[in-house]
């Protein structure tokens, strides 16, 4: 209402809703900017039987192979591709492979000698690539791949001026079903992603003892053009759940107390 009255801009309502995992797998972030495309494309299945050692090891280690497709009239020079390589390593990935699509079955690639013609054709089909398109590929553990491509997506949008700032476009988005817990590798324990009293989704409760990282929560964020502008959650209101989480926290505190006494005495 305020946007309409003050700026004569009509906002699309209701706001789009997107599951947390969908946001990560499509955009590499839990606060995606929907003003441009260039979504992440999963290629892992194509390389299940690849002879390319690097991709094969990633798959063997249960990693992911994903790409983004750049549709641009700009001819990416070797220097620009090297700059993208430096950028991708700066955001945590080990490297960046590329395939430039040309007319017919012709292409140029940093990994051409390692891929079969069938694999190249399958990548072109999966990405719906046309002559002139550039396919950028990252292979690593899933969380590394999605975060790296998410950052690369934003960099390319800026470099290629994919966002028309004069258009005054406001894309609101609800991101829901955040993970309830994350693992702190330094302290070797699970921690609440939102806060300790965030309610879990009922159908995931049985996973608390077997696969805690798969448990989703009743937490949500409001995102606008790639920026988190609000958020919240439904608190635990069931006494059984409250006692369960309090019990787990108390057990951890007691354990940490005795650990401290043992090693500091």
Backbone bond lengths (Angstrom), bond angles and torsions (degrees), N, CA, C in turn:
res aa  C-N    CA-C-N  psi(-1)  N-CA   C-N-CA  omega(-1)  CA-C   N-CA-C  phi
1 X - - - 1.460 - - 1.531 110.50 -
2 X 1.339 117.13 -46.03 1.460 120.71 -179.09 1.527 111.21 -65.32
3 X 1.332 117.12 -40.61 1.464 120.14 178.30 1.526 110.02 -60.36
4 X 1.312 116.32 -40.53 1.461 121.30 -178.71 1.525 110.81 -68.25
5 X 1.326 116.38 -44.33 1.460 120.96 -176.50 1.525 112.37 -73.14
6 X 1.337 116.43 -43.57 1.461 119.99 -173.34 1.527 113.28 -86.19
7 X 1.340 116.53 -36.83 1.467 119.64 -173.09 1.524 113.46 -118.57
8 X 1.333 117.05 -0.50 1.464 122.22 -177.15 1.531 111.31 56.76
9 X 1.324 115.02 39.72 1.464 121.86 179.08 1.520 108.61 -117.72
10 X 1.318 116.79 124.43 1.456 120.99 179.09 1.523 109.98 -90.84
11 X 1.314 115.35 124.23 1.460 121.66 179.88 1.524 109.18 -93.95
12 X 1.341 115.87 134.82 1.464 120.07 178.38 1.525 110.29 -69.96
13 X 1.326 115.61 122.87 1.462 120.24 176.33 1.533 108.57 -130.27
14 X 1.339 117.39 149.76 1.467 126.06 -2.46 1.519 111.61 -69.10
15 X 1.345 115.82 159.36 1.456 119.80 178.86 1.527 110.29 -64.21
16 X 1.319 115.18 148.75 1.471 121.12 175.46 1.523 109.26 -62.34
17 X 1.336 116.46 140.83 1.468 121.88 174.10 1.521 108.80 -110.59
18 X 1.318 116.00 139.15 1.460 120.20 178.98 1.519 109.82 -141.44
19 X 1.322 115.79 133.65 1.456 121.35 176.61 1.531 109.69 -67.67
20 X 1.315 116.74 145.12 1.465 122.01 -179.89 1.526 111.69 -52.50
21 X 1.330 117.06 -48.76 1.461 120.37 -177.84 1.526 111.60 -64.10
22 X 1.317 116.87 -35.26 1.463 120.38 177.05 1.523 110.47 -65.62
23 X 1.338 116.61 -41.73 1.465 120.71 178.84 1.526 111.00 -60.83
24 X 1.334 116.01 -43.67 1.464 120.19 179.91 1.521 110.91 -65.63
25 X 1.339 117.18 -45.80 1.467 120.38 -175.01 1.529 112.43 -72.12
26 X 1.321 118.26 -25.57 1.465 120.39 -179.54 1.527 113.41 -95.73
27 X 1.345 116.13 -32.87 1.462 119.48 -173.37 1.528 114.22 -125.88
28 X 1.327 118.17 -7.57 1.455 120.94 177.71 1.507 114.86 74.20
29 X 1.324 117.67 16.07 1.455 121.81 -178.57 1.521 109.51 -156.95
30 X 1.338 116.25 156.64 1.463 119.70 176.51 1.528 111.56 -90.35
31 X 1.325 116.85 6.30 1.471 121.11 173.70 1.532 109.83 -134.36
32 X 1.319 116.61 67.69 1.469 120.56 -174.07 1.526 113.80 -70.43
33 X 1.312 114.17 144.63 1.462 121.79 173.55 1.524 107.13 -93.46
34 X 1.324 116.57 114.87 1.462 121.46 -175.15 1.525 113.37 -93.88
35 X 1.327 116.95 10.21 1.462 119.15 -178.67 1.531 112.59 -77.13
36 X 1.317 117.26 -8.14 1.465 120.71 176.36 1.521 108.48 -147.75
37 X 1.324 115.86 163.71 1.461 120.78 -175.50 1.516 112.97 -87.02
38 X 1.337 116.27 -114.82 1.463 122.02 179.58 1.532 111.29 56.05
39 X 1.326 115.73 51.18 1.460 120.04 -179.24 1.531 111.16 -75.13
40 X 1.311 115.03 157.21 1.461 121.56 177.92 1.529 109.42 -73.00
41 X 1.324 115.87 136.98 1.467 122.14 -178.41 1.526 108.65 -119.58
42 X 1.307 116.55 126.72 1.468 121.06 -177.73 1.527 110.30 -84.13
43 X 1.334 116.07 126.22 1.464 122.04 -178.21 1.527 112.84 -114.63
44 X 1.310 117.69 2.68 1.468 121.82 -172.16 1.522 112.91 -51.71
45 X 1.329 117.22 -44.28 1.467 120.49 -175.91 1.527 112.36 -62.21
46 X 1.319 116.69 -31.38 1.467 120.52 -178.24 1.527 111.49 -63.50
47 X 1.329 116.17 -31.47 1.467 120.31 -172.67 1.524 113.53 -105.88
48 X 1.314 117.63 23.30 1.465 120.36 -179.29 1.528 112.53 -60.38
49 X 1.330 117.10 -33.37 1.472 120.38 -178.43 1.528 111.41 -118.13
50 X 1.311 116.31 28.84 1.460 120.50 -176.64 1.531 111.82 -68.06
51 X 1.325 115.51 151.61 1.464 120.83 174.12 1.531 111.05 -93.96
52 X 1.338 116.22 -3.35 1.467 121.19 177.86 1.530 108.41 -74.46
53 X 1.320 116.16 112.68 1.461 121.96 -171.10 1.531 112.73 -57.73
54 X 1.328 117.03 -43.01 1.471 120.68 -177.46 1.523 111.04 -60.35
55 X 1.337 116.87 -49.86 1.461 120.51 179.22 1.530 110.91 -66.35
56 X 1.331 116.12 -38.65 1.462 120.01 -179.55 1.513 112.45 -61.36
57 X 1.330 116.92 -41.01 1.466 120.87 179.54 1.523 111.17 -67.74
58 X 1.319 116.40 -37.59 1.469 120.11 177.27 1.523 110.47 -61.15
59 X 1.323 116.78 -46.02 1.467 121.15 179.48 1.523 110.85 -65.32
60 X 1.327 116.65 -40.49 1.464 120.77 178.88 1.527 111.13 -61.60
61 X 1.331 116.18 -33.18 1.463 121.39 178.98 1.526 112.57 -90.77
62 X 1.335 115.89 16.89 1.466 123.02 177.26 1.526 112.87 60.81
63 X 1.340 114.88 36.63 1.450 120.03 175.97 1.519 111.64 -90.88
64 X 1.324 115.90 -167.88 1.460 121.85 -177.91 1.531 110.19 -128.67
65 X 1.317 115.27 150.35 1.464 122.26 172.38 1.522 106.57 -122.69
66 X 1.324 116.30 115.65 1.470 120.36 -175.11 1.524 109.93 -135.37
67 X 1.326 114.68 165.91 1.463 119.64 -176.47 1.516 110.83 -146.15
68 X 1.314 114.51 162.65 1.464 121.14 163.95 1.528 106.92 -125.49
69 X 1.318 115.20 146.29 1.467 120.85 -179.61 1.517 108.85 -106.19
70 X 1.326 115.31 127.68 1.460 120.85 179.92 1.522 108.55 -102.65
71 X 1.319 116.13 115.69 1.461 121.77 175.24 1.518 107.38 -98.94
72 X 1.308 116.42 106.01 1.462 119.30 -174.96 1.514 110.31 -151.96
73 X 1.333 115.64 147.67 1.459 120.80 174.73 1.526 110.73 -78.26
74 X 1.332 115.28 -13.41 1.460 119.59 -178.04 1.526 110.50 -72.65
75 X 1.326 115.68 134.72 1.464 120.64 176.96 1.528 108.15 -88.88
76 X 1.314 116.54 112.11 1.456 120.37 -177.85 1.530 109.66 -73.79
77 X 1.314 115.76 112.85 1.459 121.16 179.46 1.522 110.13 -74.88
78 X 1.329 115.42 169.64 1.464 120.01 177.61 1.528 110.20 -60.08
79 X 1.331 116.80 -39.82 1.466 120.19 179.68 1.524 111.28 -63.01
80 X 1.331 116.99 -42.23 1.464 119.85 179.74 1.524 111.08 -65.33
81 X 1.328 116.03 -38.47 1.465 119.60 177.68 1.526 110.82 -67.50
82 X 1.337 116.53 -36.76 1.467 120.14 175.91 1.527 110.71 -65.03
83 X 1.327 116.25 -37.86 1.469 120.18 177.70 1.530 110.76 -63.83
84 X 1.334 115.95 -39.89 1.468 119.64 177.24 1.526 110.58 -65.79
85 X 1.330 115.87 -35.50 1.463 120.59 177.08 1.532 110.61 -62.21
86 X 1.321 116.48 -44.72 1.461 120.82 177.95 1.520 110.93 -63.74
87 X 1.329 115.56 -39.90 1.464 119.03 -179.69 1.522 111.12 -63.89
88 X 1.329 116.65 -45.27 1.464 119.68 -175.11 1.526 111.07 -65.11
89 X 1.334 117.40 -33.66 1.465 119.06 176.74 1.525 110.97 -72.94
90 X 1.327 116.90 -28.46 1.467 120.07 179.26 1.523 112.24 -70.63
91 X 1.339 117.10 -18.80 1.469 120.27 179.17 1.528 111.90 -106.58
92 X 1.338 115.98 17.52 1.459 118.98 168.06 1.510 118.40 109.18
93 X 1.343 118.14 -12.00 1.469 119.61 -179.68 1.528 110.22 -86.16
94 X 1.325 116.19 159.92 1.469 120.35 -178.35 1.527 112.17 -82.34
95 X 1.324 117.08 -24.63 1.450 119.13 -178.65 1.515 112.10 -179.28
96 X 1.334 114.81 173.04 1.463 121.81 -177.58 1.524 109.14 -133.54
97 X 1.315 116.99 124.42 1.466 121.92 174.95 1.526 108.83 -101.84
98 X 1.319 116.39 152.87 1.466 118.82 179.28 1.519 110.96 -136.69
99 X 1.324 114.49 153.35 1.464 122.26 172.22 1.528 107.21 -134.12
100 X 1.326 117.13 117.59 1.463 121.99 174.57 1.520 108.09 -94.43
101 X 1.312 115.77 123.74 1.463 120.55 -178.08 1.529 110.05 -88.89
102 X 1.334 115.48 129.36 1.461 120.80 178.40 1.529 109.65 -117.87
103 X 1.311 116.62 -171.58 1.467 120.56 -177.27 1.530 111.16 -67.49
104 X 1.340 114.94 147.55 1.456 120.34 179.81 1.515 111.40 64.71
105 X 1.325 115.97 -131.02 1.461 120.35 178.31 1.526 111.68 -102.31
106 X 1.314 115.71 12.73 1.459 120.22 -178.65 1.528 109.96 -79.11
107 X 1.314 115.89 146.71 1.460 121.34 178.29 1.523 109.01 -159.90
108 X 1.313 115.23 165.98 1.465 121.96 174.77 1.520 107.15 -129.32
109 X 1.319 117.04 134.42 1.463 118.93 -174.70 1.522 111.63 -152.03
110 X 1.329 114.79 147.02 1.464 120.66 176.04 1.525 111.54 -73.82
111 X 1.330 117.16 -13.91 1.473 120.99 -179.46 1.529 110.94 -124.78
112 X 1.335 116.88 26.31 1.471 121.54 -174.82 1.523 112.62 -57.29
113 X 1.329 117.24 -41.51 1.468 119.73 -175.07 1.529 113.16 -73.89
114 X 1.336 116.28 -10.07 1.464 119.79 -178.68 1.528 113.21 -99.28
115 X 1.325 117.10 -14.97 1.464 120.82 -174.97 1.525 110.94 -107.13
116 X 1.311 115.32 145.78 1.463 120.50 177.24 1.527 109.66 -81.72
117 X 1.346 118.05 156.80 1.471 120.45 175.82 1.525 111.99 -55.60
118 X 1.335 116.70 -36.00 1.464 120.59 179.42 1.522 111.13 -64.60
119 X 1.332 116.89 -40.67 1.467 120.33 178.91 1.523 110.94 -65.61
120 X 1.319 116.81 -41.27 1.467 120.43 177.74 1.523 110.85 -60.71
121 X 1.330 116.77 -45.88 1.462 120.82 -179.51 1.526 111.21 -63.26
122 X 1.328 116.34 -39.03 1.465 119.76 178.89 1.528 111.51 -66.78
123 X 1.327 116.83 -36.89 1.467 120.57 176.53 1.522 109.95 -65.09
124 X 1.329 116.93 -43.93 1.464 120.88 178.33 1.522 110.82 -60.52
125 X 1.323 116.58 -42.24 1.462 121.19 -179.53 1.526 110.95 -67.57
126 X 1.332 116.67 -44.57 1.463 121.09 -178.00 1.524 111.67 -63.78
127 X 1.324 116.46 -37.53 1.462 120.79 -178.06 1.525 112.66 -91.34
128 X 1.340 115.95 -4.72 1.467 121.27 -176.92 1.530 110.40 54.60
129 X 1.333 115.23 44.53 1.461 121.06 -175.36 1.520 111.91 -79.87
130 X 1.328 114.47 143.54 1.459 122.53 179.04 1.529 108.91 -119.88
131 X 1.334 117.67 164.25 1.464 119.71 176.70 1.530 110.97 -53.56
132 X 1.325 115.89 131.74 1.459 121.43 -178.05 1.514 113.46 100.78
133 X 1.338 116.81 -17.98 1.467 119.96 -179.86 1.525 110.99 -77.06
134 X 1.323 114.70 152.74 1.460 121.94 177.70 1.524 108.64 -119.97
135 X 1.326 116.55 125.69 1.464 121.96 179.05 1.522 108.16 -105.36
136 X 1.327 116.53 123.60 1.463 122.57 -178.64 1.519 108.60 -111.54
137 X 1.328 116.70 125.95 1.467 121.96 -169.85 1.522 111.19 -121.64
138 X 1.337 115.44 136.16 1.468 122.26 173.92 1.521 108.25 -126.22
139 X 1.332 116.19 135.79 1.465 122.03 178.44 1.522 109.01 -126.91
140 X 1.324 116.11 122.71 1.471 120.59 -178.33 1.522 107.47 -175.23
141 X 1.319 117.11 -167.71 1.455 120.02 172.35 1.529 108.92 -65.15
142 X 1.325 116.39 148.86 1.454 121.21 -171.33 1.511 114.83 -51.28
143 X 1.349 116.46 -48.18 1.462 118.93 -176.30 1.526 111.56 -63.91
144 X 1.340 117.14 -32.05 1.466 121.29 177.92 1.526 110.24 -71.29
145 X 1.321 116.34 -45.25 1.465 121.87 -178.19 1.524 111.28 -60.27
146 X 1.324 116.62 -50.59 1.462 119.49 -175.42 1.525 111.88 -67.38
147 X 1.332 116.93 -40.48 1.464 119.83 179.08 1.528 110.86 -65.36
148 X 1.332 116.60 -42.25 1.465 120.35 -178.74 1.527 111.60 -65.68
149 X 1.336 116.57 -46.83 1.466 119.56 179.87 1.523 111.63 -68.89
150 X 1.325 117.24 -31.49 1.460 120.23 175.35 1.517 111.29 -62.46
151 X 1.328 116.47 -43.12 1.465 120.94 177.18 1.522 111.72 -68.44
152 X 1.334 116.33 -39.70 1.463 120.30 178.76 1.524 110.89 -64.56
153 X 1.309 116.43 -38.93 1.465 122.03 178.21 1.531 110.42 -57.67
154 X 1.328 116.91 -45.51 1.465 121.14 -179.47 1.528 111.27 -68.04
155 X 1.323 116.58 -39.14 1.468 119.94 178.65 1.528 110.73 -62.47
156 X 1.331 116.30 -45.93 1.462 119.94 -178.81 1.524 111.55 -65.94
157 X 1.324 116.64 -36.19 1.467 119.75 177.44 1.521 110.42 -60.87
158 X 1.320 115.78 -38.38 1.461 120.60 178.39 1.531 111.00 -73.00
159 X 1.335 116.66 -45.62 1.470 120.56 -178.12 1.523 112.28 -64.04
160 X 1.334 116.43 -36.64 1.465 121.13 -175.03 1.527 113.11 -98.43
161 X 1.333 116.03 6.48 1.471 121.45 179.29 1.528 112.36 53.80
162 X 1.328 115.47 48.93 1.464 120.11 -179.11 1.527 112.77 -78.82
163 X 1.314 116.97 -15.06 1.466 120.96 -179.78 1.520 108.93 -105.26
164 X 1.309 115.83 120.80 1.460 121.45 178.47 1.529 108.59 -88.20
165 X 1.328 115.93 98.19 1.464 120.00 -176.10 1.529 112.09 -70.50
166 X 1.323 117.48 -19.71 1.464 120.26 178.30 1.527 111.96 -76.64
167 X 1.307 116.03 -16.32 1.466 120.95 -176.15 1.528 112.56 -74.27
168 X 1.332 116.98 -18.19 1.471 122.47 -178.46 1.528 110.82 52.77
169 X 1.321 114.10 57.36 1.460 121.07 -179.32 1.521 109.35 -95.77
170 X 1.332 116.32 129.86 1.462 121.52 -178.70 1.528 108.91 -123.74
171 X 1.324 115.54 105.19 1.463 120.93 -178.77 1.522 110.20 -105.71
172 X 1.327 115.54 99.89 1.462 121.15 178.42 1.524 109.81 -82.69
173 X 1.315 115.43 149.24 1.461 120.62 -176.11 1.523 110.35 -152.29
174 X 1.329 116.33 131.63 1.464 121.40 169.97 1.523 108.33 -92.65
175 X 1.315 117.31 124.13 1.466 121.76 172.14 1.521 107.28 -104.42
176 X 1.331 116.50 123.46 1.466 121.23 -173.00 1.533 111.14 -123.66
177 X 1.337 114.17 174.99 1.478 121.58 175.53 1.526 113.05 58.61
178 X 1.318 116.15 45.64 1.463 120.47 175.41 1.526 110.02 -63.78
179 X 1.333 118.31 154.76 1.467 119.47 173.55 1.525 109.84 -60.52
180 X 1.309 115.94 143.55 1.462 120.09 177.32 1.520 110.80 -73.13
181 X 1.340 116.38 -39.16 1.465 121.66 -172.81 1.524 111.90 -129.47
182 X 1.311 115.49 156.40 1.455 122.95 168.90 1.519 107.92 -133.66
183 X 1.333 116.24 158.29 1.463 119.27 -175.74 1.519 110.50 -101.23
184 X 1.329 116.24 126.66 1.458 122.62 176.32 1.522 107.72 -91.25
185 X 1.338 116.70 104.37 1.465 120.55 -174.55 1.525 112.18 -70.02
186 X 1.336 117.54 -25.68 1.463 120.20 179.39 1.528 111.22 -73.15
187 X 1.329 116.20 -44.00 1.463 120.23 -179.42 1.519 112.47 -93.47
188 X 1.352 115.15 -4.76 1.467 121.27 177.44 1.537 112.02 55.06
189 X 1.308 114.56 53.17 1.462 119.33 177.18 1.526 109.78 -155.96
190 X 1.332 114.95 163.41 1.456 121.36 176.92 1.525 109.84 -86.10
191 X 1.328 115.79 144.41 1.455 121.62 178.37 1.522 109.49 -131.17
192 X 1.318 115.59 153.13 1.462 120.32 177.88 1.527 109.62 -70.34
193 X 1.320 116.78 134.04 1.460 121.01 177.07 1.523 110.11 -71.14
194 X 1.324 116.80 -43.64 1.466 121.44 -177.78 1.526 109.92 -95.94
195 X 1.313 117.33 -75.06 1.464 122.67 170.05 1.525 108.06 -156.52
196 X 1.329 118.73 162.55 1.473 121.45 -170.87 1.522 115.31 -62.62
197 X 1.327 117.25 -15.11 1.460 119.15 -175.90 1.531 112.65 -106.67
198 X 1.338 116.55 13.13 1.461 120.35 175.62 1.525 109.77 -69.56
199 X 1.317 116.13 133.34 1.471 120.44 -177.68 1.528 110.83 -75.72
200 X 1.329 116.92 139.39 1.467 120.10 173.00 1.523 110.19 -80.24
201 X 1.316 117.12 158.14 1.461 121.14 171.88 1.523 107.95 -71.89
202 X 1.332 116.01 130.83 1.464 121.19 -169.89 1.523 113.66 -53.26
203 X 1.323 117.19 -43.21 1.469 119.55 -175.09 1.530 112.86 -69.06
204 X 1.345 117.10 -11.51 1.466 120.52 -179.95 1.523 113.28 -99.40
205 X 1.323 117.74 -4.03 1.465 120.90 -172.74 1.526 112.30 -58.31
206 X 1.320 117.18 -37.64 1.470 120.18 -177.98 1.531 111.98 -64.93
207 X 1.340 117.00 -16.22 1.465 120.43 179.28 1.525 112.85 -81.34
208 X 1.332 117.24 -9.67 1.459 120.11 -177.50 1.523 112.46 -57.40
209 X 1.330 116.93 -35.39 1.460 120.45 -178.02 1.528 112.99 -90.30
210 X 1.325 117.12 -21.83 1.470 119.65 -174.34 1.526 113.70 -107.89
211 X 1.335 117.99 -35.72 1.466 121.35 -177.51 1.528 109.34 -151.08
212 X 1.339 117.23 70.94 1.471 121.54 -172.29 1.523 114.45 -56.36
213 X 1.324 117.95 -32.22 1.461 120.24 -176.87 1.524 112.82 -71.93
214 X 1.328 117.22 -12.43 1.465 121.37 177.98 1.529 112.22 -89.66
215 X 1.318 116.99 -6.76 1.469 120.30 -177.55 1.528 109.56 -75.76
216 X 1.320 115.96 125.99 1.462 121.21 177.55 1.523 110.31 -92.24
217 X 1.316 115.35 157.09 1.464 119.96 -177.68 1.523 111.00 -118.98
218 X 1.307 114.76 165.26 1.466 121.20 175.53 1.528 109.15 -90.94
219 X 1.319 114.58 54.32 1.462 121.68 177.71 1.523 108.79 -114.12
220 X 1.304 116.63 153.08 1.464 120.61 -176.17 1.525 110.00 -151.66
221 X 1.321 115.35 151.07 1.463 122.37 175.41 1.520 109.31 -125.52
222 X 1.317 115.41 148.14 1.458 121.55 172.09 1.523 107.59 -103.50
223 X 1.328 115.76 123.35 1.465 121.79 -174.78 1.526 109.45 -117.71
224 X 1.320 115.82 139.56 1.462 121.45 176.51 1.526 108.98 -132.04
225 X 1.316 115.91 115.96 1.470 121.83 176.43 1.528 112.71 50.37
226 X 1.324 116.09 42.51 1.457 120.16 176.52 1.508 115.27 86.48
227 X 1.324 117.30 7.78 1.461 121.17 179.56 1.525 110.35 -123.33
228 X 1.319 116.26 134.21 1.462 120.42 175.46 1.523 108.47 -77.26
229 X 1.324 117.04 121.51 1.461 120.00 -177.89 1.524 112.43 -115.29
230 X 1.323 116.52 -2.99 1.458 119.74 178.66 1.513 110.48 -175.20
231 X 1.294 115.83 171.24 1.461 119.64 179.17 1.509 111.01 -178.77
232 X 1.298 115.53 173.23 1.456 120.11 179.73 1.511 110.60 -179.08
233 X 1.304 115.42 -170.75 1.463 120.07 -179.67 1.513 109.51 -162.99
234 X 1.324 114.75 163.45 1.462 121.29 170.28 1.516 106.84 -94.85
235 X 1.313 116.02 126.68 1.465 120.12 -178.23 1.522 111.24 -77.82
236 X 1.330 115.08 161.84 1.460 120.89 174.11 1.524 108.14 -67.38
237 X 1.312 116.06 119.89 1.462 120.24 178.74 1.521 111.95 -114.59
238 X 1.334 115.94 -7.42 1.460 121.20 178.39 1.522 108.57 -88.17
239 X 1.329 117.40 123.90 1.463 121.49 -175.28 1.524 112.34 -61.14
240 X 1.338 116.80 -33.18 1.468 119.97 179.88 1.527 110.18 -63.41
241 X 1.346 116.18 -45.39 1.461 119.61 178.17 1.523 110.76 -63.95
242 X 1.333 116.59 -40.52 1.462 120.71 -179.33 1.515 110.89 -59.48
243 X 1.329 116.45 -47.22 1.463 120.21 179.38 1.528 110.84 -63.63
244 X 1.319 116.25 -37.78 1.470 120.27 -179.05 1.525 110.73 -61.14
245 X 1.340 116.21 -50.14 1.457 119.21 -177.49 1.522 111.94 -70.44
246 X 1.326 117.67 -35.88 1.461 120.27 176.15 1.522 110.13 -63.50
247 X 1.332 116.26 -40.54 1.463 120.99 179.44 1.524 110.27 -61.96
248 X 1.344 117.02 -44.90 1.460 120.27 -179.19 1.527 110.89 -63.42
249 X 1.337 117.38 -40.39 1.461 120.78 179.99 1.523 111.80 -68.27
250 X 1.338 116.47 -40.07 1.464 120.34 179.76 1.523 110.45 -65.37
251 X 1.335 116.88 -42.14 1.464 120.91 178.36 1.526 110.25 -59.93
252 X 1.344 116.43 -41.54 1.465 119.45 179.58 1.525 110.56 -64.51
253 X 1.328 117.73 -44.19 1.468 121.43 -178.29 1.527 110.97 -62.28
254 X 1.339 116.10 -43.75 1.469 120.07 178.90 1.529 110.39 -63.14
255 X 1.331 116.09 -44.47 1.460 120.36 179.54 1.516 111.86 -61.96
256 X 1.324 116.38 -43.01 1.460 120.27 179.61 1.519 110.62 -65.24
257 X 1.341 118.08 -36.95 1.466 123.25 179.63 1.530 110.68 -60.80
258 X 1.336 116.57 -48.37 1.462 120.37 -179.26 1.535 111.32 -69.76
259 X 1.335 115.83 -33.83 1.471 119.86 175.63 1.522 109.82 -61.32
260 X 1.327 116.43 -44.34 1.465 121.88 -179.46 1.523 110.56 -63.69
261 X 1.347 117.08 -44.36 1.463 120.81 179.87 1.524 111.17 -62.06
262 X 1.329 115.86 -40.08 1.467 120.59 -176.00 1.529 111.71 -66.58
263 X 1.329 116.89 -43.93 1.459 119.53 -173.61 1.527 113.33 -90.47
264 X 1.328 116.80 -14.29 1.461 119.24 179.64 1.524 112.60 -100.29
265 X 1.331 116.44 -11.27 1.469 119.56 -178.14 1.526 111.45 -86.48
